[in-house]
Amino acid sequence: MEVTNNMSFADNLKQLRKEHHLSQEELAEILDVSRQAVSK
């Protein structure tokens, strides 16, 4: 994965989630936060 300076944190997170085949809900479970916290 190549991170560019013009990508926002949200864009980076979404790209990483997709590369690891994780839904927002799955990532939220791993991080022990709500799905809404991941989606913001």
N, C-alpha and C positions, 0 to 999 in steps of 0.2 A: 504494500500500500504506500502510495506517495502522498504525503501531506503537503498541501500548498498553503502559503500564507493567507490567501484570500478565502480559504474555506473557514466557515464558522465552526465553533465547537459542535453545534447541533449537526452540521453536515458531516463532520468527522465521525461523530458518534453513530450516525445513521449508516455511513459507509462501513464502519467496523462491525456494526450489528449484522449487516447484510453479508459481509465476508464470512462471519462466523455463524450464519444462519440462525440468528436469534431474533425473536420478536421482542417488542417493547416489554411485554409482560414477562418473558423469560429473563431478560436482562434485569428488570426490576427485582425479580425473585433473587437473582444472584447477588445483587447489590443491597438487598433487604430494604428496598424503598418501594413506594407505590408506583404503579404504571404511569400515573399522571405526572409523577416527578420525572420520569424518563422522557415523557413526551414534550416537556416544556423546553 
